Amino acid sequence: MRRFAILIGFVFFALANIGQADARQLSVDAFARDPAISSPVISPSGTHIAFIANPDGTPRIVVGEISSGELISADISEIRPEAVRWAGDRYVLLSASVSRGSRRVHGNLDIHRTVSMDIENNLESRQLLANLGSRSARVGGGRVIGITPDDRVIMMRETALVSADPSNGHGRNYAVGIDTAVGWYLDEDSNPFARLEYSNLHDQQRIVFTGNGDRVEAVEIRNATQPHFWGLGQLPDGRFAILEYAQFSNASRNVVRAVNPETGEREDVIYSHPQFDVAGASLDPYDNQIVAIHYTGENFTHPVWLDEDLGAVHASLMSRLPEGTPPLQLLNWDEARRLFVVAFAFEDAPSAYFLYNTEDGSLTNLGARFPELEGTTLPRRRLISYAAVDGTNIPAYLTLPDTQGPHPLVVLPHGGPAARDQGGYDSLAHFLGHRGYAVLQPNFRGSAGYGHAWETAGFGQWGTGVMQTDVNDGVTALINAGLVDPNRVCIGGFSYGGYSALAGAAYTPDLYRCAFGVAGLYDIPEMLEWTQDRFGEFSWLLDYWALAVTGDEGSRRREMDRVSPRHAAEHITARILLIHGRDDTVVPVEQSRMMRAALRRNGQEPAYLELPSADHWLSRAENRIRIYQEIDAFLAENIGN
């Protein structure tokens, strides 16, 4: 084990030399680059470990034999890696995506593929399902959902299930699909167990259990203008678990409920948290059964173990840590549950991966994820709360630099908006804190995770309602506390965060000196027209976004125009930076182009950057680095010291 750790260290030798750099000399690259190690996964027998490495800025898949320390690797720089998994002990599966133009819709689509890599032939690779034609790599397809006992790879292809031979990539049909199928779930032997269906045309949702040769329809919901639940997988007792959304189950929060596959009846609630929504579940990769349910609490994500053995491993490790340590995560394990990949989170440093051996209790560090940050002390990103103007307490994260205040402030509303920030390392917040800025990240009303009432309090509250005033009230609270300089406040964000930034500049122009938006949406009706073009006029997304923006499922174009920053550009006096990628398949680049044109018509020339190969998620390090550089220079010019 020690030899393996040492040899992994050689992979990162070039970066390790600058790992002890003084904190004042850290570059943008130290924060924005790809992690030096990510997605570590143990082989079923526990003899090997596979991971994605970036020793020199070039992504590589690396496989190491744990006993000998021997490493092999392959260049994967031409794709966007998404997940790593094993098919038996011989083949590493790499799921990835590329952005491609489509004749079916306007703009690009994310095309998903999976390749198998043979560790006995120097990671020779084969694309799975290539023999089935282009449909094998359509949107939503190409992802692995299970491995059979004889190591065949089960994947969803359009609405059906197919199995692939990892040795040659050839695929064949595994289960017949139906037009309304949106998800498949496997039993402990990787046989088709359940199919989740949703019809946009008929507003219907249901589960169909397909095991044992019988067909049992369950949880059929009519007039479902939006999905009411999502499938999680098979429970240890053989029942099926669904995540019920609070707004459709007469509950205050999302809950996990069991469904009987023999009768189709909804049965007892397996888990609900009194304060926070359930976030999801973890499955055992060897039998496809749910081992843990997760919720994100005030600060970090916590597991609720259904598998007692895994719960005992987790508890044993936590007992060795100081009180108050963030909960660690058991990411994956070998089939015998002897070796585990464990992730630790920190408030002032990037998370770290360790290999845990249950036989001798050893923890082996798998290598620094961001070697340039090793040996430095970053500002703590602390959980706080402040009072909104109506007295509501708003949870938030505050990163304060170690310098004397009052500080220049950068407000970073999160994307979504039905998402949330949580504790731990945040590359942009820690980078800006390191640069000397205070950073505020509010979980305003409309954020997800805090229950139905909190999320729906944001419906109809875009732009000038509480979703925006909660953000503004955080600025006021920090000014009143003497922590920040009221004349040096900038707001910025990604996706919805970019919308919030430009809305802040448009509707409260006296509060912000500058604003930046990355991949933001600025004209809501145009965004909905684009969504309809891509997903069809009956897509539930149209009703959802109309409800979220205006509080009504009707289109209400006038109200959407009123809260679109593009149509309020004449009120913007702050300096503006707009950044967008042409490969964005979530928010089209035209949104930023329209916002720039509106600002120009009103006499302002915004700073503007289009990146040809950037997607919505900023998957490529070179794009992320460039964006951080632009933000760094923009802030220095407008609110810097």
C-alpha positions as CSV (number, residue, x, y, z in Angstrom):
1,M,0.0,0.0,0.0
2,R,2.8,2.4,0.9
3,R,4.6,1.6,-2.4
4,F,1.5,2.3,-4.3
5,A,1.0,5.7,-2.7
6,I,4.7,6.6,-3.4
7,L,4.3,5.7,-7.1
8,I,1.1,7.7,-7.5
9,G,3.1,10.6,-6.1
10,F,5.5,10.3,-9.1
11,V,2.5,10.9,-11.4
12,F,2.1,14.4,-9.9
13,F,5.9,15.1,-9.5
14,A,5.8,18.2,-11.8
15,L,3.1,19.8,-9.7
16,A,4.4,18.7,-6.3
17,N,7.5,20.9,-6.7
18,I,5.3,24.0,-6.3
19,G,3.0,22.5,-3.7
20,Q,4.6,24.6,-0.9
21,A,4.3,27.9,-2.7
22,D,3.5,30.9,-0.5
23,A,-0.2,31.7,-0.4
24,R,0.4,35.2,-1.7
25,Q,1.9,33.9,-4.9
26,L,-0.8,31.5,-5.9
27,S,-2.0,31.9,-9.5
28,V,-5.4,31.5,-11.0
29,D,-4.3,28.1,-12.3
30,A,-3.9,26.8,-8.8
31,F,-7.7,27.1,-8.2
32,A,-9.2,26.7,-11.7
33,R,-7.2,23.8,-13.1
34,D,-8.6,20.3,-13.1
35,P,-7.8,18.3,-10.0
36,A,-4.7,16.2,-10.2
37,I,-6.7,13.2,-9.2
38,S,-10.5,12.6,-9.4
39,S,-13.0,9.7,-9.7
40,P,-10.9,7.0,-8.0
41,V,-12.7,3.6,-8.1
42,I,-11.5,0.2,-6.7
43,S,-11.8,-2.9,-8.9
44,P,-14.2,-5.6,-7.7
45,S,-11.4,-7.9,-6.3
46,G,-9.6,-4.9,-4.7
47,T,-6.4,-5.5,-6.8
48,H,-6.5,-2.3,-8.8
49,I,-7.6,1.3,-8.6
50,A,-8.6,3.5,-11.5
51,F,-8.8,7.3,-11.5
52,I,-8.5,10.4,-13.7
53,A,-5.2,12.2,-13.4
54,N,-4.0,15.6,-14.7
55,P,-0.2,15.6,-14.1
56,D,0.6,18.2,-16.8
57,G,-2.8,19.6,-17.8
58,T,-3.6,16.7,-20.0
59,P,-6.4,14.5,-18.6
60,R,-5.4,10.8,-18.4
61,I,-7.1,7.6,-17.2
62,V,-4.7,5.9,-14.8
63,V,-4.9,2.3,-13.5
64,G,-2.7,1.2,-10.7
65,E,-2.0,-2.3,-9.3
66,I,-2.2,-1.9,-5.6
67,S,0.2,-4.7,-4.6
68,S,3.1,-3.8,-7.1
69,G,2.4,-0.1,-7.6
70,E,2.6,-0.5,-11.4
71,L,0.7,2.2,-13.3
72,I,-0.6,2.4,-16.8
73,S,-2.4,5.4,-18.4
74,A,-4.1,6.7,-21.5
75,D,-4.8,10.2,-22.9
76,I,-8.4,11.2,-22.7
77,S,-8.1,14.9,-23.5
78,E,-10.4,14.7,-26.5
79,I,-13.5,14.0,-24.4
80,R,-15.2,15.3,-21.3
81,P,-14.9,12.5,-18.8
82,E,-17.9,12.1,-16.5
83,A,-17.7,8.8,-14.6
84,V,-15.3,5.8,-14.1
85,R,-16.5,2.3,-13.3
86,W,-15.3,-1.3,-13.5
87,A,-16.8,-4.2,-15.5
88,G,-15.2,-7.1,-13.7
89,D,-11.5,-6.9,-12.9
90,R,-10.3,-6.5,-16.5
91,Y,-12.2,-3.6,-18.0
92,V,-12.4,0.1,-16.9
93,L,-15.5,1.9,-18.2
94,L,-15.2,5.6,-18.9
95,S,-18.4,7.5,-19.5
96,A,-17.9,10.8,-21.3
97,S,-19.7,13.4,-23.5
98,V,-19.0,15.7,-26.4
99,S,-21.0,18.6,-27.7
100,R,-22.2,18.2,-31.3
101,G,-24.5,20.1,-33.6
102,S,-27.9,18.6,-34.4
103,R,-30.3,18.9,-37.4
104,R,-33.2,18.1,-35.0
105,V,-32.9,21.2,-32.8
106,H,-31.3,24.7,-32.8
107,G,-27.8,24.6,-31.3
108,N,-25.7,21.8,-29.9
109,L,-26.6,18.7,-28.0
110,D,-24.5,16.8,-25.4
111,I,-23.8,13.3,-26.8
112,H,-22.9,10.7,-24.2
113,R,-20.7,7.7,-24.9
114,T,-19.0,5.0,-22.8
115,V,-15.8,3.3,-23.7
116,S,-14.2,0.2,-22.2
117,M,-10.5,0.0,-21.6
118,D,-8.6,-3.3,-21.3
119,I,-6.1,-3.2,-18.5
120,E,-4.4,-6.4,-19.8
121,N,-3.8,-4.7,-23.2
122,N,-2.4,-1.3,-22.1
123,L,-5.9,0.3,-21.8
124,E,-6.8,-0.5,-25.4
125,S,-10.2,1.2,-25.8
126,R,-13.5,0.3,-27.5
127,Q,-16.6,2.4,-27.8
128,L,-19.6,0.4,-26.4
129,L,-22.7,-0.1,-28.7
130,A,-20.9,1.3,-31.8
131,N,-22.4,-1.6,-33.8
132,L,-25.9,-0.4,-33.0
133,G,-25.4,2.9,-34.8
134,S,-25.6,6.6,-33.9
135,R,-28.7,6.2,-31.7
136,S,-26.4,4.5,-29.1
137,A,-24.9,7.9,-28.3
138,R,-28.0,10.1,-28.2
139,V,-28.9,12.5,-25.5
140,G,-29.4,10.8,-22.1
141,G,-28.0,7.5,-23.5
142,G,-24.6,5.9,-23.3
143,R,-24.6,5.9,-19.4
144,V,-23.9,2.7,-17.5
145,I,-26.7,1.6,-15.1
146,G,-25.4,-1.8,-14.1
147,I,-23.1,-4.8,-14.7
148,T,-24.3,-8.3,-15.0
149,P,-22.7,-11.3,-13.2
150,D,-20.9,-12.2,-16.4
151,D,-19.5,-8.6,-16.7
152,R,-21.8,-7.4,-19.5
153,V,-22.5,-3.6,-19.3
154,I,-26.2,-2.6,-19.1
155,M,-27.0,0.8,-20.6
156,M,-30.0,2.8,-21.6
157,R,-30.3,3.4,-25.4
158,E,-33.0,5.9,-26.1
159,T,-35.9,4.3,-24.2
160,A,-34.7,0.7,-24.2
161,L,-32.1,-1.3,-22.3
162,V,-29.1,-2.8,-24.1
163,S,-26.2,-4.9,-22.9
164,A,-22.6,-4.5,-24.2
165,D,-19.7,-6.8,-24.2
166,P,-16.7,-4.8,-22.8
167,S,-14.2,-7.0,-24.7
168,N,-15.4,-5.9,-28.2
169,G,-18.0,-3.2,-27.5
170,H,-20.8,-5.0,-29.3
171,G,-24.3,-4.4,-28.0
172,R,-27.6,-6.2,-28.1
173,N,-31.1,-5.6,-26.9
174,Y,-31.7,-6.3,-23.2
175,A,-35.2,-5.0,-22.5
176,V,-37.8,-3.4,-24.9
177,G,-38.5,0.2,-24.4
178,I,-41.5,2.5,-24.7
179,D,-41.7,6.1,-25.9
180,T,-42.5,7.4,-22.5
181,A,-39.7,5.6,-20.6
182,V,-37.3,8.0,-18.8
183,G,-35.5,5.6,-16.5
184,W,-34.7,1.9,-15.9
185,Y,-33.8,0.1,-12.6
186,L,-32.1,-3.3,-12.1
187,D,-32.5,-6.0,-9.5
188,E,-29.7,-7.7,-7.5
189,D,-28.8,-9.8,-10.6
190,S,-28.9,-6.8,-13.0
191,N,-32.1,-8.0,-14.5
192,P,-34.7,-5.3,-15.5
193,F,-36.7,-4.6,-12.4
194,A,-38.6,-1.4,-12.9
195,R,-39.2,1.2,-15.6
196,L,-40.1,4.8,-14.9
197,E,-42.4,6.5,-17.5
198,Y,-43.5,10.1,-18.0
199,S,-45.7,11.4,-20.9
200,N,-45.5,15.1,-21.7
201,L,-48.3,14.7,-24.2
202,H,-50.8,13.1,-21.7
203,D,-49.3,14.5,-18.4
204,Q,-49.1,11.0,-16.9
205,Q,-46.4,9.4,-14.8
206,R,-46.1,5.8,-13.6
207,I,-43.8,3.0,-12.6
208,V,-44.0,-0.4,-14.4
209,F,-42.4,-3.4,-12.6
210,T,-41.1,-5.9,-15.1
211,G,-39.5,-8.6,-12.9
212,N,-40.6,-12.2,-12.6
213,G,-42.2,-12.1,-16.1
214,D,-45.2,-10.2,-14.7
215,R,-46.1,-6.6,-15.4
216,V,-47.3,-4.5,-12.5
217,E,-48.3,-0.9,-13.0
218,A,-47.8,1.3,-9.9
219,V,-48.1,4.9,-8.7
220,E,-49.9,6.0,-11.8
221,I,-50.6,9.7,-11.7
222,R,-52.7,11.6,-14.1
223,N,-52.8,15.3,-14.7
224,A,-49.1,15.3,-13.8
225,T,-48.0,18.6,-15.5
226,Q,-44.6,18.0,-13.9
227,P,-43.0,14.8,-12.6
228,H,-44.3,14.0,-9.1
229,F,-41.5,11.6,-8.1
230,W,-38.3,10.0,-9.2
231,G,-37.1,6.4,-8.9
232,L,-34.1,5.6,-6.6
233,G,-33.8,1.8,-6.9
234,Q,-34.4,-1.5,-5.2
235,L,-34.4,-1.6,-1.4
236,P,-32.6,-4.4,0.6
237,D,-36.1,-5.9,1.3
238,G,-36.9,-6.2,-2.4
239,R,-39.3,-3.2,-2.5
240,F,-38.7,-0.2,-4.8
241,A,-37.9,3.3,-3.4
242,I,-39.1,6.5,-4.9
243,L,-38.2,10.1,-4.1
244,E,-41.5,11.9,-3.7
245,Y,-41.5,15.6,-4.3
246,A,-43.0,17.5,-1.4
247,Q,-45.4,19.7,-3.5
248,F,-47.2,16.6,-4.8
249,S,-47.3,14.4,-1.6
250,N,-48.9,16.7,1.0
251,A,-45.5,16.8,2.8
252,S,-43.4,19.7,3.8
253,R,-40.2,18.1,2.4
254,N,-39.1,15.5,-0.2
255,V,-39.3,12.0,1.3
256,V,-38.3,8.5,0.3
257,R,-41.2,6.0,0.1
258,A,-41.4,2.3,-0.6
259,V,-43.5,0.8,-3.4
260,N,-44.5,-2.9,-3.4
261,P,-43.5,-4.4,-6.7
262,E,-46.0,-7.2,-6.4
263,T,-49.1,-5.1,-5.7
264,G,-48.0,-1.7,-7.0
265,E,-49.1,-0.1,-3.7
266,R,-47.3,2.9,-2.2
267,E,-46.3,1.8,1.3
268,D,-44.5,3.4,4.2
269,V,-42.1,6.3,4.2
270,I,-38.6,4.9,4.4
271,Y,-37.0,8.2,5.4
272,S,-37.8,11.9,5.8
273,H,-35.8,14.6,7.5
274,P,-37.6,17.1,9.8
275,Q,-35.8,20.1,8.3
276,F,-34.1,19.3,5.0
277,D,-35.0,17.6,1.7
278,V,-33.7,14.2,0.8
279,A,-31.0,14.7,-1.8
280,G,-30.7,11.2,-3.3
281,A,-29.4,7.7,-2.6
282,S,-26.3,5.5,-3.1
283,L,-26.4,2.1,-4.7
284,D,-24.1,-0.9,-4.2
285,P,-22.4,-1.4,-7.6
286,Y,-22.4,-5.2,-7.1
287,D,-26.1,-5.8,-6.4
288,N,-27.8,-2.5,-7.4
289,Q,-29.5,-2.1,-4.0
290,I,-29.8,1.1,-2.1
291,V,-27.3,1.2,0.7
292,A,-27.7,4.8,1.9
293,I,-30.0,7.8,1.6
294,H,-28.5,11.3,1.6
295,Y,-29.6,14.7,2.7
296,T,-27.7,18.0,2.8
297,G,-28.0,19.6,6.2
298,E,-27.1,23.1,7.3
299,N,-23.6,22.7,6.0
300,F,-22.6,19.2,4.6
301,T,-24.2,16.1,3.0
302,H,-25.0,13.3,5.5
303,P,-25.6,9.6,4.8
304,V,-28.5,7.6,6.4
305,W,-27.3,4.1,6.1
306,L,-29.7,1.3,5.2
307,D,-26.8,-1.2,4.9
308,E,-25.7,-1.8,8.5
309,D,-22.2,-3.1,7.6
310,L,-21.4,0.0,5.6
311,G,-22.9,2.2,8.3
312,A,-20.5,0.5,10.8
313,V,-17.5,1.2,8.6
314,H,-18.5,4.9,8.3
315,A,-19.1,5.2,12.0
316,S,-15.8,3.6,12.8
317,L,-13.9,6.1,10.6
318,M,-15.8,9.1,12.0
319,S,-15.0,8.0,15.6
320,R,-11.3,8.5,14.7
321,L,-11.8,12.1,13.7
322,P,-11.9,15.2,15.9
323,E,-15.4,16.3,17.0
324,G,-17.0,18.7,14.5
325,T,-15.2,17.2,11.5
326,P,-17.4,17.3,8.4
327,P,-18.9,13.9,7.6
328,L,-16.7,11.8,5.4
329,Q,-18.0,10.0,2.3
330,L,-17.6,6.3,1.4
331,L,-17.3,6.7,-2.3
332,N,-16.9,3.0,-3.4
333,W,-15.4,-0.3,-2.3
334,D,-14.4,-3.7,-3.5
335,E,-16.8,-6.6,-3.5
336,A,-15.5,-8.1,-0.3
337,R,-15.7,-4.6,1.4
338,R,-12.1,-4.8,2.5
339,L,-10.9,-1.6,0.7
340,F,-12.8,1.7,0.5
341,V,-12.2,5.0,-1.3
342,V,-13.0,7.7,1.3
343,A,-13.4,11.4,0.7
344,F,-12.8,14.1,3.4
345,A,-14.1,17.6,3.2
346,F,-12.7,20.8,4.7
347,E,-13.8,24.5,5.0
348,D,-10.4,25.9,4.1
349,A,-8.9,23.3,1.7
350,P,-9.9,21.1,-1.1
351,S,-11.3,17.7,-0.3
352,A,-8.9,14.7,-0.1
353,Y,-9.1,11.0,-1.2
354,F,-7.8,8.2,1.0
355,L,-7.7,4.4,0.6
356,Y,-9.0,2.7,3.7
357,N,-8.1,-0.9,4.6
358,T,-10.5,-2.4,7.1
359,E,-8.1,-5.3,7.9
360,D,-5.3,-3.2,9.3
361,G,-7.2,0.2,9.7
362,S,-4.7,2.0,7.5
363,L,-5.6,5.2,5.6
364,T,-3.4,5.9,2.5
365,N,-3.5,9.3,0.9
366,L,-4.1,8.9,-2.8
367,G,-2.4,12.2,-3.6
368,A,-3.0,15.9,-3.5
369,R,-6.0,16.9,-5.6
370,F,-4.6,20.5,-6.0
371,P,-0.9,20.3,-5.3
372,E,-0.3,24.0,-5.7
373,L,-2.6,24.6,-2.7
374,E,-0.7,22.1,-0.4
375,G,0.9,23.8,2.5
376,T,-1.1,27.0,2.2
377,T,-3.9,28.3,4.4
378,L,-7.0,29.5,2.6
379,P,-9.7,31.7,4.2
380,R,-12.4,29.7,5.9
381,R,-15.7,29.5,4.2
382,R,-18.1,29.8,7.1
383,L,-21.8,29.1,7.5
384,I,-23.7,32.2,8.6
385,S,-27.2,33.6,8.6
386,Y,-28.6,37.1,8.3
387,A,-32.1,38.7,8.6
388,A,-33.9,39.7,5.4
389,V,-35.9,42.9,5.4
390,D,-39.1,40.9,6.5
391,G,-37.2,39.2,9.3
392,T,-36.6,35.8,7.6
393,N,-33.3,34.3,8.4
394,I,-31.3,33.6,5.2
395,P,-28.6,30.9,5.4
396,A,-25.4,31.8,3.6
397,Y,-21.7,31.2,3.3
398,L,-19.2,33.9,4.0
399,T,-15.5,33.8,3.1
400,L,-13.4,36.6,4.7
401,P,-9.8,37.3,3.7
402,D,-7.2,37.5,6.4
403,T,-6.5,41.2,5.7
404,Q,-8.0,44.2,7.7
405,G,-11.5,45.2,6.7
406,P,-13.8,46.6,5.6
407,H,-13.3,44.5,2.5
408,P,-14.4,44.8,-1.1
409,L,-17.3,42.3,-1.5
410,V,-18.2,39.8,-4.2
411,V,-21.7,38.4,-4.0
412,L,-22.1,35.0,-5.7
413,P,-25.8,33.8,-6.0
414,H,-25.8,30.2,-7.0
415,G,-27.3,28.7,-10.2
416,G,-30.4,26.7,-10.5
417,P,-32.2,28.5,-9.0
418,A,-33.6,25.3,-7.4
419,A,-30.2,24.3,-6.1
420,R,-28.1,25.4,-3.1
421,D,-24.6,26.0,-1.9
422,Q,-23.2,23.8,0.7
423,G,-20.1,23.6,2.9
424,G,-16.6,22.7,1.9
425,Y,-14.1,23.9,-0.7
426,D,-15.4,26.2,-3.4
427,S,-12.8,27.0,-6.0
428,L,-14.1,30.5,-7.0
429,A,-15.0,31.6,-3.5
430,H,-11.7,30.5,-2.1
431,F,-9.8,32.0,-5.0
432,L,-11.5,35.4,-4.5
433,G,-11.0,35.2,-0.7
434,H,-7.3,34.5,-1.4
435,R,-7.3,37.6,-3.6
436,G,-8.5,39.7,-0.7
437,Y,-12.3,39.9,-1.4
438,A,-15.1,39.0,1.0
439,V,-17.4,36.5,-0.7
440,L,-21.1,36.1,0.2
441,Q,-23.0,33.0,-1.1
442,P,-26.7,33.2,0.0
443,N,-29.2,30.4,-0.1
444,F,-32.0,32.8,-0.8
445,R,-35.7,31.8,-0.8
446,G,-36.2,29.7,-3.9
447,S,-33.2,27.6,-3.2
448,A,-33.6,23.8,-3.0
449,G,-32.9,21.5,-0.1
450,Y,-34.7,23.4,2.7
451,G,-38.2,22.1,2.1
452,H,-41.2,22.8,-0.1
453,A,-42.1,26.2,1.5
454,W,-38.6,27.6,1.1
455,E,-38.3,26.6,-2.5
456,T,-41.8,27.7,-3.6
457,A,-41.4,31.0,-1.7
458,G,-39.3,31.9,-4.8
459,F,-42.1,31.2,-7.3
460,G,-43.0,34.5,-9.0
461,Q,-40.2,36.3,-7.1
462,W,-37.5,36.6,-9.8
463,G,-35.8,39.9,-10.4
464,T,-37.6,42.2,-8.0
465,G,-39.1,39.7,-5.5
466,V,-37.6,37.9,-2.5
467,M,-35.2,35.8,-4.6
468,Q,-33.4,39.0,-5.4
469,T,-34.0,41.1,-2.2
470,D,-32.7,38.2,0.0
471,V,-29.4,38.6,-1.9
472,N,-29.4,42.4,-1.6
473,D,-30.3,42.1,2.1
474,G,-27.1,40.1,2.7
475,V,-25.1,42.9,1.3
476,T,-26.8,45.4,3.6
477,A,-26.2,43.1,6.6
478,L,-22.5,42.9,5.9
479,I,-22.2,46.7,5.4
480,N,-24.1,47.4,8.7
481,A,-21.7,44.9,10.4
482,G,-18.7,47.0,9.2
483,L,-17.3,44.0,7.3
484,V,-17.4,45.3,3.8
485,D,-16.9,48.6,1.9
486,P,-20.3,49.8,0.6
487,N,-18.6,51.5,-2.3
488,R,-16.9,48.3,-3.5
489,V,-19.5,45.7,-4.0
490,C,-19.8,43.5,-7.1
491,I,-22.3,40.7,-7.9
492,G,-21.7,37.8,-10.2
493,G,-22.6,34.2,-10.9
494,F,-23.1,31.3,-13.3
495,S,-26.3,30.4,-15.1
496,Y,-29.2,31.6,-12.9
497,G,-26.5,33.3,-10.8
498,G,-25.6,35.3,-13.9
499,Y,-29.3,36.3,-14.2
500,S,-29.3,37.4,-10.6
501,A,-26.2,39.4,-11.1
502,L,-27.6,41.4,-14.0
503,A,-31.0,41.7,-12.2
504,G,-29.1,43.2,-9.2
505,A,-27.4,45.7,-11.5
506,A,-30.7,46.5,-13.3
507,Y,-33.2,46.7,-10.4
508,T,-30.9,48.0,-7.6
509,P,-28.3,50.0,-9.5
510,D,-27.1,52.0,-6.4
511,L,-26.0,48.8,-4.6
512,Y,-23.6,47.3,-7.0
513,R,-20.5,48.9,-8.6
514,C,-20.0,46.0,-11.1
515,A,-21.7,42.7,-12.2
516,F,-20.6,39.7,-14.1
517,G,-22.5,36.9,-15.6
518,V,-21.2,33.5,-16.9
519,A,-23.5,31.4,-19.1
520,G,-26.4,33.5,-17.8
521,L,-30.0,33.9,-19.0
522,Y,-31.2,37.5,-19.5
523,D,-34.3,37.3,-21.6
524,I,-36.7,34.8,-20.1
525,P,-39.3,34.6,-22.9
526,E,-36.6,33.9,-25.4
527,M,-35.2,31.3,-23.2
528,L,-38.6,29.5,-23.0
529,E,-38.9,29.6,-26.8
530,W,-35.5,28.0,-27.1
531,T,-36.6,25.3,-24.5
532,Q,-39.7,24.6,-26.5
533,D,-37.7,24.2,-29.7
534,R,-35.5,21.6,-28.0
535,F,-38.0,19.7,-25.9
536,G,-41.3,20.2,-27.7
537,E,-44.4,22.3,-27.0
538,F,-45.8,19.8,-24.5
539,S,-42.6,19.6,-22.4
540,W,-43.3,19.9,-18.7
541,L,-40.3,22.2,-18.5
542,L,-42.3,25.0,-20.0
543,D,-45.0,24.9,-17.3
544,Y,-42.4,24.6,-14.6
545,W,-40.4,27.6,-15.7
546,A,-43.5,29.7,-16.2
547,L,-44.6,28.8,-12.7
548,A,-41.2,29.5,-11.2
549,V,-40.8,32.8,-12.9
550,T,-44.3,34.3,-12.6
551,G,-46.0,32.1,-10.1
552,D,-48.5,30.9,-12.8
553,E,-48.2,28.0,-15.3
554,G,-49.6,30.4,-18.0
555,S,-46.9,32.1,-20.1
556,R,-47.6,35.7,-19.0
557,R,-45.1,37.2,-21.4
558,R,-45.4,40.7,-20.0
559,E,-44.4,39.6,-16.5
560,M,-41.4,37.7,-17.9
561,D,-40.3,40.7,-19.9
562,R,-40.6,42.8,-16.8
563,V,-38.1,40.7,-14.8
564,S,-35.7,40.1,-17.8
565,P,-32.5,42.1,-17.4
566,R,-32.3,42.6,-21.2
567,H,-35.4,44.7,-21.0
568,A,-34.1,46.8,-18.1
569,A,-30.7,47.6,-19.5
570,E,-31.4,51.3,-19.5
571,H,-31.3,51.2,-15.7
572,I,-27.8,49.6,-15.5
573,T,-25.0,51.9,-14.5
574,A,-22.6,49.3,-13.1
575,R,-19.7,48.0,-15.2
576,I,-20.7,44.7,-16.8
577,L,-18.7,41.5,-17.8
578,L,-20.5,38.9,-19.9
579,I,-18.9,35.4,-20.6
580,H,-20.5,32.6,-22.5
581,G,-19.4,29.3,-24.2
582,R,-20.6,28.5,-27.7
583,D,-20.9,24.8,-26.7
584,D,-23.4,25.6,-24.0
585,T,-26.4,23.2,-24.3
586,V,-28.3,24.5,-21.3
587,V,-28.4,28.3,-21.8
588,P,-27.6,29.3,-25.4
589,V,-24.9,31.8,-26.1
590,E,-27.5,34.1,-27.8
591,Q,-28.6,35.1,-24.3
592,S,-25.3,36.9,-23.7
593,R,-25.3,38.3,-27.2
594,M,-28.7,39.8,-26.7
595,M,-27.7,41.3,-23.3
596,R,-24.6,42.8,-24.8
597,A,-26.7,44.4,-27.6
598,A,-29.2,45.8,-25.1
599,L,-26.4,47.4,-23.1
600,R,-24.9,48.9,-26.2
601,R,-28.2,50.4,-27.3
602,N,-28.2,52.2,-23.9
603,G,-24.7,53.6,-24.3
604,Q,-22.7,51.0,-22.3
605,E,-20.0,48.8,-23.8
606,P,-19.7,45.7,-21.6
607,A,-16.6,43.5,-21.3
608,Y,-17.5,40.5,-23.4
609,L,-15.9,37.1,-24.0
610,E,-17.1,34.1,-26.0
611,L,-15.3,30.8,-25.7
612,P,-15.6,28.5,-28.7
613,S,-15.3,25.2,-26.8
614,A,-16.8,26.1,-23.4
615,D,-19.9,24.2,-22.2
616,H,-22.3,25.1,-19.5
617,W,-20.4,23.2,-16.9
618,L,-17.0,24.6,-17.8
619,S,-15.7,21.1,-18.1
620,R,-12.4,22.0,-19.7
621,A,-9.7,23.5,-17.5
622,E,-8.4,25.9,-20.1
623,N,-11.8,27.6,-20.3
624,R,-12.2,27.7,-16.5
625,I,-8.8,29.2,-16.1
626,R,-9.5,31.9,-18.8
627,I,-12.8,32.7,-17.1
628,Y,-11.2,33.1,-13.7
629,Q,-8.5,35.3,-15.2
630,E,-11.2,37.5,-16.7
631,I,-13.1,37.8,-13.5
632,D,-9.9,38.5,-11.6
633,A,-8.9,41.3,-13.9
634,F,-12.5,42.7,-14.0
635,L,-12.8,42.8,-10.2
636,A,-9.3,44.3,-9.8
637,E,-10.2,47.1,-12.2
638,N,-13.6,47.9,-10.5
639,I,-13.4,47.1,-6.8
640,G,-9.9,46.0,-6.3
641,N,-7.4,47.4,-3.8
